[in-house]
Amino acid sequence: MIQDIGDALVQSWRNFASAFVMFVPRLVAATIIFAGGFVIALLVRRVVRRVLTLAHFDRLSLRMGASDMLRVAEMPTAEVLVAKIAFWIVWIGFIVSAVDTLQFTPFQGLVGEFYRFVPRFVLALLVLALGFLVGNFLWRATLLSSVNAGLPGARLLSGALRVLVIAIGAVMALEQLGLATTVALTAFAITFGALMLGLAIAFGLGGRDAAKELIEQQLRAKKAREADAAPHL
Amino acid sequence: MAVVESRTMASQNPADNESALSDALLRQLMAVGQVDVLVGLPTLNNAATIIDVVRAIHVCFTRDFPRLRTVLINADGGSTDGTPELVRAASVIDADVVQTSYTLRTLHRIVAPYHGLPGKHTALRTVFAAAELARASVIVVLDPGGPATSAERVTELIGPIAQSGVEFLAPRYRRHPRDGVLITQLVRPLTRALYGVGLDEPLGAEFACSGRFASHCLEQAIWNREAARIAIDFWLRMEAVVEGFPIGQIWRPLTAPAGARTTVREAVHQVVVSAIESLRAHDSYWLRTSGVAELCSWGVDPVAIPESPTWDYKALALQARHNLVEIRELLQTVLEPGLLAGLLDVSEGLNPTLNNELWVRIVYAFAAAARQGRAGVDHLADMFVPAYMWQAAAFMAQTARESPAAVQARLDSLCETFERLKPELVAAWSAGE
């Protein structure tokens, strides 16, 4: 009996020792990957930031209005933000690799999942950034054109356009990530449809006379402005 | 006199100037051979005035330069009112012949509808390319709606280039100092302060130049660019200044401004875009230039000052005030907080006012913003429009009851402020590297 208990203990110890001997190298490897990944991610962050600075990314960000939006949201500057995103993508990649090295059963296949997710995530970020850029560009262009053309409600018109374009970009980014696709698309479709229908009804029925007056006003103003540069030249 | 129609093509390659001339035009020019004086007439629907201008040119050729080889080239932009036909048909009438001696040379007249990008720049490129091919030593470009309705007006443009070594001759007009606000409040003082040259009319439509200057311009990669399309006259002047061609001015009678077909917004937009393009292209010159060189002048100063212009500057002020508030958010990206606050403060006042320093700093802030890439040039120009409108209204309001001499003193003071504050722009521009 005692002999059996002893054998069991010895066997258990041997199993543990054997498993430990097999685990330690993986743990060491995972630790090295984790630490090395952190250093590499830091380097990537520094390089990305340096390249963006050299490429005058701040000017692009300023021109497209992204800098203003980041400032309002109390976020770092655009190049710092992009560098941080690059840092986390790289480091998370190494963390996932490190965890995979440990060969824990629940985390099997994590690396594959991660590498499938990263392109979608980067694409979603690009789509979102593009939405911001296009939205801000259109806002600026619409505001300037309509103000200089003397159109009423220039800020409302340009602001609505910006929100619409950014919202489209956000929905497309969510769709790319596969997050709440149905909810986001449905919410967007309902909101957009309701807004357009409401505007159509308001403008077509309620504001028909106002619309007519507005168009006539614009035509009159255009005629009045036709020769107005003469005294300036 | 044989009149042959030919067509010119806009070249995609700026250096390839011969392709700016069609085969037909090339043949005609080769038939003409080498000339001494080439008069270019860029036209677009100028039927009302073109006959008188063509007659004036021919009387000038026959009476004043009978020994010179001359050619008139009409570069037409697609007139629908029969302008090219009128140029072909225009003849020297008996009354003109009585005044003139007979020319010793053949009078050549070529009508060349140009193609490619529409605009005066394409017409000028055709004229310059033709001048280079014909080895013309004097080139005169006339405004078909302008003052060249007498031979004397054409002759006086040819003389200084042919005889005195000047290579670019710009017009100057005796205006009321309240006239031409865009010129007096922006273009002239900016040109004086930055390029160090006392050009009265940096946007004038007429000019005369040497064949060497025309050839130099043809070599520049400007002809297909936006700056050339919208303000070729400004670019030509700045090119002459920067490249060291001797420049002069000549008094010309004041005529209706060519900008009568454009709106204030369009005019300001074009001027700002071309000014920014020029600042970018020529910064190695103007960053190092100091002082102002006054230019030699030809012709007779009319002396008599025309009536003060009257237009509704109060309506312009109202529009400017509204627009400034509307685009306040955008102006924050261009103007320092203090400048923007100053502009918005004065725009809230009952009467439009704006002091010289604030105005000049606003102008320089826009130039620096272009350098720093804070916004696209088109957007910057659009943002500048309300600020200009306010300044124009303020100037007109402040000078409404002043004598011409007092108004002129204000203009001189503004020029001085532009010059005094230039180091601020130089610093901001250099920091934007």
Interface residues (C-beta under 8 A of the other chain):
Chain A: H56 R59 L60 L62 R63 G65 D68 R140 A141 L143 L144 S145 V147 N148 A149 G150 A154 R155 R225 E226 A227 D228 A229 A230 P231 H232 L233
Chain B: D179 G180 V181 L182 I183 L203 A256 P257 A258 G259 A260 R261 T262 T263 V264 R265 E266 A267 V268 P309 W311 Q319 N323 E326 I327 L330 Q332 T333 Q372 G373 R374 A375 G376 H379 D382 M383 V385 P386 A392
